[in-house]
Amino acid sequence: MFDFPLRATATMNLHLFIVTGLLVHCVFLASIFDIYFTSPLVHGMTPHYNPLPPPAKRLVLFVADGLRADSLYEIEEDGSPRAPYLRNIIEDKGCWGISHTRVPTESRPGHVALIAGFYEDVSAVAKGWKENPVEFDSVFNESKYTWSWGSPDILPMFAKGASGDHVYTYCYTAEKEDFGAEDATVLDTWVFDNVKNFFHAARSNQTMFSKVNEEKVILFLHLLGIDTNGHAHRPNSREYKDNIRKVDEGIKEIVSLLEDFYGNDGKTAFIVTSDHGMTDWGSHGAGHPSETLTPLIAWGAGLNYPQSVTSQAFEDNFLKEWKLENRKRVDVNQADIAPLMASLIGVPFPLNSVGILPLEYLNNSVHFKAESMFTNAVQILEQFKVKMTQKKESTLSFLFTPFKLLSDSEQIDILRKARSYIQQGKYNDVISLCKTLIILALEGLTYYHTYDRLFLGISIAMGFVGWTSYVILVIIKTHTNLMRTVQNNKASSVFAYGFSAVGIFIAFFLLIQAYPWTYYIYCLLPVPVWYAVVREFPVIQDLATLLLTFPLHQSIGFLFVCALGIEILVFSFFYRSTLTVGLIIFAGWPVITQLWAQAKMLSIALSIYVVNTTHSSLQHKQGLPVINQIISWTILASSLVVPLLSPTFLFQRLLSILLSLMSTYLLLSTGYEALFPLVLTGLMFAWINMEQEALQYYGLSLKPKLAILNFSYSTDITQFRQLHLDDTRRSFFFVFFIVTAFFGTGNIASVNSFDPASVYCFLTVFSPFMMGGLLVLKVIIPFVLVSCAFEAVQVTTQLSSKSLFLIVLVISDIMALHFFFLVKDYGSWLDIGTSISHFVLVMSFTIFMMLLNGLAQLLTTKRIELWGVTKYHAT
């Protein structure tokens, strides 16, 4: 008679635990961005520029979005250059090389590096790489006037970030960025035509004519056609290569136009480059060489002429492939282009730039180069000094540890020497000294930027260990038969006072150092978590007593197997073949057969039709048919509702879920990966059957037939049993299958592992959030299938879903802590990005599986009755 209040209390405590766990894991996930992805920008610096007159009055910047270095430089099969005009520039007029970009290889970060000189932090992704998450300076902002033509995704961000109204933008509409359009080269043709019209109009407009003839003028042409054709048709396609030829012809026409307009005054500098490259399958975002190697060609006022060489030392074989062995190649980092442009037209170096001026591109006196290098060094040193001051002011004096390699006296000494060498005409010594200062200042910037990293890392690690320990204690306390000692309330009060005092001390310590509010969360979170652990000390005592009753080798063996299983899961993130070992083992299990013959797959047949007709339409450049788009969105919207119309018997409901979700998956597939959900579901049925067979080991002689099992049993608390050590294996299998499902459909840690064509049944016009959402949905579908199978396993083994899920939480938290310690900020950018993405992925798994657990229960246990008619099934 008192059963209902007990159930209500248990349910309330469970909901509180789930909400708390969700919040704790959100904090853990957010912490990585405060530790590794905070904005590197500082403000309050003074502009610096070369006092000597610049070589150029104006600069023309061509950025061919998505252009790979090899695609531009390589020779056609018939021996002719793909871009004859630019090839001629390399041979006879200018200098060239490769610009090395950094991850993420997206349009906005690439343009920020080119034009502002710094590598943007990940906070910009929240704005779709379009808006300004933080204010920053740029070459455009420092110019007298800047005119820009191109994409509405790129141009406005530099106009909004500029002080004043001297940055003008001319954009086409966003709807023109259509991957399914007949010809994406029209985007570049639009730019070239509008530039021609602009200068034609300037001849008859005195005000405009006066402005374009000023000094310190920049013309920026953003050419998006190559990127769009690369996404739609791949970089090795005829369309992509033809677009390169179109751009080459357009650049030739614009250069001729400008030389004629300015009367061949020799005061125009030209730079051609790209924001990022592209993979062979038409995507970008990660750190593959095809994405990070972009072309750089510069000629005109103040820029070097071609230099003949007999040999060059580069690790790659590009020079021979491109037949450019005899023309000196000068590689740069992408951020180095910003100070190069500033030096050419005589504007202050962007205040936030970390680029190092590439002197080998300059054709000027050694004095000019020395002054430019000195300006570059002072500009970067200013950032270092501001960063150091900020950190010093926010840290207690006895705790502050300065960057010892660049003390105040060392700064003064280097600057004094450099200025003295300039006066003495020792310009090469100035250049060498300034390069040393720049390197030290950049190291110092990194030092102060990561000053609190160890402190925060320890706090997060303590929170991780404390939370995982608490979950283990909750499992033992509520889901096992372990006897518990009576709680000592007096000791609990002492613990409460002690932990409260620790919390107050930490809060006061953070307050007097003016740390941001997020630091309070990271540092105070371990306090209540560890208090919750210590409160369960009687459980810890009982557990220790129980473990001592087991033979030592048995306890060590169990812990070793658990650790080995988790390490295998961690290892699979680096070597996918690890998953194959597990799948080979599972392949020997009983496979459920004769399930598919009775299924009527109307939605799947419709999906196949939509995919085929959409592909045919896009192949003929007729765009996305509206009817196909409507059908696709309708199938997607109904995929989570249709399963709720079927009976809740185990096989019938699982089959209904598969057919509904597979229809959506088909629409998001481009090839054989469409078979993955089918194969995965077959494996899930084998798993369910194996777990049901294993019930005999618990002495349950009467095993219910799978055909009559009903998901409604999972809501009946009287059907549950206590946990057993063997249940750890079930939870491990679930995590293993989740990881398998994740890598089976594509690695979302690397954006470039997905084909943009996956979303073409739904939309073809560029929309980063919509496309990203559809790709995430594609990843989620196998997760849902595995989660529903996990619900079925819990029904067949008579376990509470919450008890098994708590074990899953422990396994995933241990994995996350493992990856937290594997995060690094050294080595290649690919390694750094990979290490961070692994942690974010596992943390996302943990948070996501909490939500997925609820979705799986909804899909398996709930049913919608149409027209008020309830169907009853005999058992």
N, C-alpha and C positions, 0 to 999 in steps of 0.2 A: 504493500500500500504506500510505501515511501519511495517507491522506485522512480516515479516521475521527478520529484525534486532532486534526487541524486543525479539523474540523467541531465537535468537542466543545468545543475552546477558544473558537471563534468564538461558539458558542451560549452558553457560560458568560459571556463578555464582554458579549454582547447582553443577557442576563438581568440582569446587574449594572447595565448602563446603564439599562435600563427601570426597575428598582427605584430606582436613584438619581434618575432623572428624576421618578418618581412622588413620592418624598420631597421633592425640591426644590420641586415644584409645590404640594404640600400646605403647605409652609412659606410659599410666596408667597401662597396662598389664606388661610391663617390670619393672615398679617400684617395684612390689612386690618381684621380684628376688633380687633387690638391698637392699630391706628392710629386707627380711627374708631368702634369699638363697645365700648370699655372702659366699665366701669360708672362713672357720674359720682358715685356716692355716696361720702361720707366719713363717718367716725364720730368721736365725741369731743366733740360740741357740747353746750352746756347748754340745757335747755328754757327758752323765754321765752313769757310770756303777758301779756295786757293786765291791769293791776292794778285797773281799774275793774270793777264788777259787770256781768256779761253780761245781755243782754236776755231770753235764753231759758234755760229749765231743761233742755229736751230738744229734739232735732232728729230729724225723720223724713226719711230719704233714700229716694226712689223712683228706681230706675234701670231704665228700660225698655230692655233690651238690644236693639240693632239698630234703634232708632227714629230715623228721619230727621226733621230739623226740618220740612221741607216737608210730610211726611206727617201731622204733628200739627197744624200751624198752618193748612194750606190749608182752603178752604171747599168743601163738597160742591156738586155741580151744581145742587141745588135751593136753594142759598143758606144751608143750615144748617151749623153747625160740626161737624167730625168728632168732636171731643172737647168736648161742650158744657160739662161741669163745669170743665175746665181753661181753656176759653175765657172762662168767666165769671170765673175767678180773674184772668186777664189784664185783663179789662175793669174789674173792680170791687175786687179785693183785693190784688193783688201786682204784682211787676215781672217782666219777661221779656226774653229775648234769645236769642242763638245762642251756644252753646259750641263753640269751634273746637278740634277734636282734632288730633292729630298721627299720622303713620304710625309704626308699623304700626297700622292701625285694627282691632285685635283686642280681644277682651273683656278679657283680663288687663291689657295696657298701658293701656287706657282706664280701668279701675277703679283701677289704681295711680295714674294721674294725678288722678282725682277724689278719692280718699280719702287718698293720701299726698302729692300735690302735686308729683310729679316725673315726668319722661318716661323710661320704662324703656328700658334698653338691650336690644339684640337677644339677649343671652345667655339671656334668659328663654325663647326659642323652643326651646331644648334641653330644657326641661321641659314643652313643650306649652302654654306660657302658663298653667301651673297652679300649679307649686311656686315657692318663693322661692329664686332663684339667689343672691341676696344679701339680707342682713337690712336692713330699712328701717323707719322710724317711720311711723305713720299717725294720722289723727284717731281711728280706733277704738282704737288703742293708748293714746292720751292721754285717752280718755273714762273716766268712772267705771264705766259699764256699756254694752255694746253687744249688742243682740240682732239677729240677722240671719236672714232666711228666703230660700231660693232654691236656686240651682244648686250642685251639688257641685264644679263646675269653678271657681267663683269664691270662695265663702265661706270654705273652709278656709284659703286662703293668708293671709287677714288674721288669722285666729285663731292660726295657727302663728307669725306674725310678731309677735304681741302678747306683752308681758311680763305674766306673771300669768295668771289664768284668768277674766278679766272680759269676754271676748268670746265670746258664745254663738252657735252656728250650728244651724240646723234646715234640713236638705236633703232633697229627694226623691232617689230612686235615679237613677243615670246612665242606666239603660235607658229612662226616661221621655222622654229627649231624642231622640225618634225623628222624623226628617223625614217618614217615611211614615205616621205615626200619624194616626188619624182626626181629631183636633182638638188642636192644640198649645196652645190657650188653657187647657187643663187645667193646664198648668204654672203659669200666673198665678193661676188659680182656687185651686190648691193653696196658694199663698203667702197669698192673701187669707184663705182659710178658716183656715189655721193661725195667722195673726195674731189673728183674731177669737177662736179657741179659747184662745190664750195669754192674752189680756186677760180673757176670761171666767173662766179658771182663776185668774188673779191676784186676782180679787175675793174668792175664798174661801181663798187661800193667803197668810198674813200675811207670810211671808218674801219671797215674790215681789212682793207688793203694796208692801212697804217699798222693795225695790230699784228698781222702776219709778217710784217717786215721788222718787227721789234727783235731785240736780242732775247736769249733765254726762252725760246719758243720750242714746244714739243708737239709733234703730230703723232698720234697713236692710232694704228690700224689693227683692230682685233679681228682675226680671220677664223671663223668657227667652222667653215665648211669641211675642212679636212677631218676635224674631230667628229663631226656629225656623220660623215661618210664612213669613217672608221668604225663607229658604233654600229651603223646599219649594215655595212658590207664587208668589214674587216680590212686591216691595213694592207693585205696582199691582194686586194680586189682591184679591178680595173677602175672602179669609181674613185677609190682613194688615190690611186696614182695619177689619174686624170686631173683630180682636184689639185694635186701638187703642181702639175703643169700649168693649170689655170692661175694659181697663185704666183708662180714664177713669171708668167706673162703680165699679170696685174702689177706686180712689183716693178717690172721693167717700164710699164706705162706710167706709173706714178713717179718714178725717179726721173723719167724724161720730162714729165709735166712740171715737176718742181724745179729742175735745172733750167727749164725754159722760163718759168715764172720769175725765178730769182736771177735770171740773166747769167747763169753759170758763174756765180760769184765765188764758188769754192768754199762756202761757209756752211754747208749742210753735211751733217753726219748721219749715216744710215746704219741701222742695226736690225738684223733678221734673226729671230730665235723662236722658241716655243715654250709653253708653260709646262708641258709634260709630254711623254710619249704615249704608247699604247701597246697592249699585248697583241699577239697574233689572233686572239679570239675577240678583239674589239672592245676591251675594257681597260680601265686604269684605276689607280688608287693605291697600289702597293709598291714594292721596291724592286721589281724585276728590271734588269738593264734596259729592256725595250721600253720601259716606262720612265726611267730616270735619265736616260741619255738623250739629250735634245741638241739640235744644231745651233751654232752661233756663227754668224757671218757679219763682219763690220767693215765698212769702208767710208771714205769721204773725209771731211775736214777733221784733222787731228788724229786720224787713225792710220795705222801702219799699212804699208804696201806688202804684197806677197814676198816672202823670204824663201829663197831656194836653199834646200838642205840635201845632204847626201844620205843621212840616216837619222832616225828618230827612235827614242826608247819608250815604247808603250807596250803594256802587257797584252793588249788585244791585237788582233790582226786586221783591224779596220782599214788602215792606211793602204795595205796591199789590195784589199777587196774593193776599195773605192778609187784605187789608182791615184792616190794623192801622196805617195811616198816622198815626192820632191818638193812639196809645199809645207812649210812649217805649220804644225798643228799646235794651238795654244788652248789647253783646256782650262775651264774656270768652274767655280761653284756658282750656282744660279744667283745667289745674293750678291756676287761680285759685280754683276752687270749694273746695279743701281749706282755705286760710286763711279763706275766708268762713265755712265751717262751724265752724272753730275759734274764730273771733271771736264767733259767735252764742251759743255755749254756754260760752265762757270757758275753754277748755282751751289748753295750749301749742300753738303752731303746729308741725306735724310737722317734725322736725329736718332732714329732707332736702328739704323743700318748696322749690320755686323759683317758686311761684305768687305773684302780686301781688294783694293784697286789693282786690276791686272795690268801692270805697267807695259807688258809686251804688246798690248794692243795699241798703245799710244805712240803717235809719231810727233814728238815734240822734243824740246831741249831737256837735258838732264836736270837743269834748274827747275823747269816746270814739273817734271816728274817728282823731284825731291819735295817741292812745296806741296804737291798733291798728296804725296805719301804722308807728309807731316800733318796735313789737314785731316787725312783719314785716321791717323793715329790719335790725334787730339779728340776727334769726334767720338771714337770708340772709348777712349779713356774717360771722357765726360760721363758716359753711361756707367762705367765702372765706379766712378766716384759717387754718383747719385745712388747707385745700388748699395754701395758700402755704407753711405751715410744713413740711408733708410734702415738698413739692418742694424747698424750701430745704435741708432736712436731707439729702436724697438727691443733692444736686448740689454739686460743688466750688465753694467760695466765689467764686473768680475767674471761674467760668463761669456763675454764677447771674445771671439778668436778671429783676428784679422787675417786676410790673405797675405801670407808672409813674403811671397815672391815679388809683391809690388806694393811696398810700403810707401808712405807719403814722401819720405826722403828719396826713395828710389825713383818715384815719378818725377820729382823736381830735378833730380840729377840727369835723367834721360832727356827730358825736355830741354834743359839748359844745354846739354851737349849737342842735341840736334840743331837747335837754333844757332849755336856757335859754329857748327860745321857748315850750315847754310851761308853764314857770313864769310867763312873762309873758302867757300867754293868747293868743299869736300862733299859733293852731292851724293856720290855712291855710298859714302859712310852714313849720310843722313838716311838714305833709303834702307840700308841694312839695320840701322838702329831703330827706325820706325817700325819695321816689320817685327822686330823683337818685342817692342812695346805693344804692338797690336796683339801679338800672340799671348803675351802675359795678361793684357787687359781682358781678352776673351776668356782666358782661363779663370780670371778673377770674377768675371760676370757669371760664369757657370758655378763657381764656388759659392757665391752669395745667393744665386738663384736656388741652389740645392742645399742651402745652409741648414734648414730645418728637416731635411729628409730623414736623417737617422732618428731624430727625436720623434717624428710622426710615425715612422716605420715601427719603432718599438711599441708605441701606443696601440697601433692597429694590430700588431702581432699578439699583444697581450689580450686585446679584445677577442681576437680569433680563438686563441687557445681557451680563454675563459668561456666563451659561448659554446664551443664544441664540448668542453667538459660538462657544462651544464646540461646540454641536450642528452649526453650519455647518461647522466644521473637521472634525468627525467624518464628516460627509457627504462632504466633499471627499477626506478621507484614505482612507476605506474603500469608497466607492461610485463613484469616478471613476478615470479613467486618468491623473490628474495625477501627474507624477513628483515624488518626495519626496526632499529632501535628507537625508543621514544625520544622525541625532540626535546632538547634542553633549552627552555625558554630563556633562562638566565644567561646562558652562553650566547644565545642569539642576540640578546640586547647588547651585550658587550661588543659583539661583532658589528652591530648596527652603528654604535657610537664610534667605533674605530674607523669604519669605512666612511662615515660622514665626515670625520675629521680629515681623512685623506682627500676626500672630494673638495672640501673647503680650501685646503692648502693648494691643490692643483688649480682651482679656479682663481685664487688670489695670485698665484704665480703667473698665470696667463694674463690676468687683468693688468698687472703692473708693467707687463711687457707689450701691452696693446696688440695682442694677437687677434686675428680675425675670428669671427664667431664660430666658424667651422672647426677651428682648433679646439674649442671648448667641447664640442661633440666628440671628436676623436680621442681626446685625452681623458674625458670624464666617463665615456662609455664603459671602459674596463672596470670602473669602480662598482656600479650596481651589478654588473655581470659576475664579477668575482665574489661579491657579497652573496649573490644567489647560489654560487657554488659552495661557499663556506657554510652557508645555512644548511646544506645537505650533508654536513660532515658525518652524521650517523649512517647515512647511506654509504658514504665512502668507507667507513669502518666495516660495515657489513660486507661490502664488496671485497675489501682486503682480506677479511676473514675467510670468505668463500674461496677466493683465489688460492689461499694458502693450503686449502684442503686438496687441491689438484696437484698432480705431479708437476714438477718444475718444467720438464721437457714438454709436457702437454700445453702448458700455458704459453711457453715461449713459441711453440709450434703454431698455436692459434694466432698469436700476435704477428708472427712472421708471415703467415698466409695472408692475413688482413693487409699488412704493409705491402706485401708483394702484389696483391691485387690492385691496390691503389696506385702503386708505382707503374704497373702495366697501363693503367688508364692515363696517367701522366705521360708515360712514354709514347702513347699513341698520338699525342698532340704533335710530337716531333717526327714520328715514323708511323705512317698510316698502316704499314704492313703488320704492325702489332695486332691490329684488330682482326686481321685475317686468321691469326692463330686461334683466337677465340671463336670465330665463325666456323672454322673447320671442326672444332670440337662440337659446336651446336649442330653441325650438319648431320651428325650421326643420330640425332634424336628422332623420335617418331614424328612423322609428318602427317598432318590431318589432310585427308583427301576427299574427293567427291563433294566439295562445297560449292564449287563455282557453276556446276551444270544447271542448278535450279535458279540462278540469279538472272534477273532481267535488268540489263544495264542500259536503260534509255539515256541517262545523263552522260554516261561514258561515251556512248556512240555519238551523241550530240557534240561532246567535247572534241572527239577525234575529227568530226566534220569541220568544226570551227577552226581548229588548228591547221588543217589541210588547206581550207579555203583562204584563211588569213595569210598563210605562207605564200600561196600562189598569187594573191593580190599584191603583196609587198614585193614579190619577185618581179612582177610586171610593173612595179612602181605606180600602182593605182591607189596606194594608201590603204588604211584600215577600213573595211566595210562597216558601216554603222550597225547593221543587223547583227554582225558577228560580235561587235563590241557590246551590244545590248544583251545578247545571249550569254556572253562570258561573264558579265557582271551579275546577271540573274542567277547563273549556276553558282557563282561564288557566294552570293547572298543566301542561297538556299542550302548550301552544303552543311551548315551547322543546325538547320531546322529539320531537314528530311529525316535524319536518324531518330529524332524524337517522336516520329510517327510510327516507328516499328515497335514490336513487343520487346520487353526487357529481358527475354531469355537470352542467355549468353551468346550463343552462336548467331542468332538472328540479329541481335543488336550490333555485334561486332562486324558482321557482314554488311549491314546497312551503313555503318560508319565508314567502312572501307570504300564502298561504292560511291558515297557522297563526296568524301574528301579526295578520292582519286580523280573524280571528274575535274575538280579545281586544279589538282596537281598536273593533270594532262594539259590544261590550258596554259600552265606556267612552264611547260617543258619544251625542249627543242630537239630532243633525240631519244636515245635509249634510256636516259635517266627516268623516263616515264614509267618504266617497269619496276623501279626501285620500291615504291609502296607495296606493289603486289608481292614481291619477293620478301620484303620485310614482314608483311602480314603473315605469310606462310611460316616464317620463322617464329613469329609470335604465337601462332596456333600450336606449333611444336613445343614451345616453352610452357604454354598453359597446360598441355597434356602431360608433360613431364612432371610439372609441379603437382598435378592432381594425382599422378601415380605415386609420387613420393609420400603421400599421406599415410601409407601403411607403416612407415617408420615411426609414426606417433601412436600406433596401436588403434587406429581408426579402421576397423574391419569393413564397415559399411561405407563404401565410397559412392557418393551420388554420381549418377551419370552426367557427363558434361552437357548432354542435350537438354536435361531438365533443370540445370542450374539457372538461377535467376539473379540478375544484378540487384534486385530489391533486397536480397539477403545481406548485402553490404551495409544496410541501414539498420539491421536487426542486431542489437547489442548482445542478445542472448546467444547468438551463434558464434561469438568470438572465443578464441582461446588465448592462452598466454604465449609470450615469445619464447623461442628456442634458439640455440646457437645457429641452427641450420637456416634460420630466417635471415641471418646476415648475408648468406649466399644469395638469397632472393633479392635483397636490396642491391647487392653488388651487381647482379645480372641486370637489374633495371638501369643502373647508372651506365653499365657497359653498353646496353642497347641504345640508351640516349646518345652516348658518344658516337656509336656506330651510325645512328640515324642522322646525326649532325654532319659527320664527314661524308656520309653516303650521298647527300643531296648537294653538297658544296660547302666550302669553308667560308663562313661569313666573316671570319677574321680578316680575310683578304677579299676586298671588294671585287678584285679582278678575276676571282674564280667563278663569277657568275656571268652568264651571257645576257647582255641587255635585250636580246631577242626574246628572252623568256616572258617579257611582259607585253609583247606586241599584240596579243589577242585582246588586251585591255586598253592600251593607249600607246601611241607612238610619239606624241609631242613630249619634249623633255620636261620632266617634273621630278626632281630628285627625291622628294619625300614620298610621293605616290609610288614611284618605281621602287624605291627602297622598301616601302611598306609591303608591296606585292612580293618582292624577293624574300622578305622576312616571313611572309605567310607561307611561301614555298618551303622554307626551312621548318616552320612550325608543324606542318602537316604530318611528317614522319614522327615528330615528337608526340603528337596527339595519338597516333596509332599505338606507339609504345606505351603511353600512359594508360590508354584504355585497356591494353593487354595486361598491364600491371594491376589495374582494378579487377580484371578477371582472375588473375592469380590470387589476389587477396580473397576473392569469393570462394575459389576452389579450395584454398588452404584454411578457410575459416579464421582469417586474421583481420584485425581492425586495420583499415587503411592508414590510420594515423600512426600506429605503432611501426609499421614497415617504413612509412615515410620519414619518421624520425631517424631511423638508421640511415636512410638515403641522405638525409641532411648532414649527418656526421661524416659520411664518406665524401660528399661534395665539399664540405667545409675543410676537411683535411687536404683535399686536392687544391682548394683555393689558397690555403696557407702555404702549401708547397710552391705554387706558382708565384705567390707574393714574394717569397725569398728568391725566386728566379728572375724577377724583374731587374733589368740592368739599364744603365744609362751610358754605356760605353760600347765600343765595337761599331759595326756597320749600322746604318739607320734601319736596315731590314731586320737585323737581330734585335735592336732596341724595340722597334715596333711590334715584332713578333712576341717578345717576352711580355710586353704590356698587354697585347691583345689576348694572350693566353689567360692572364689573370682576369681580365674583364669578362672573357667568355665563361670561365668557370663560375665567377660570381653571378653572371647573368643566368647561368644554368640554375644556380641555387635559388635565386629569386624567382626565376621563370617557372621552375618546377613546383614551387608553392602555388602559383597561379594555375599551372597546368593541372595540378592535382584536383583543383576545384572544377576546372573545365571538363576533365575526364569523368568526374562523378556526375556532372550535369548530363553529359552525353550518354552515359551508361545507365543511370538510375531513373531519369525523368522521362515522362512520356506525355505527349500532347494528344488529347482525344478530340477528334474532329466531329462536329455535329452532335456532340453530347452523347455519342454512342460508345459504350465501353465493351471491349471484346474480352472474353474470358477464355483461358486456355486450360484444358485439362492437363494434369501432370501425370 
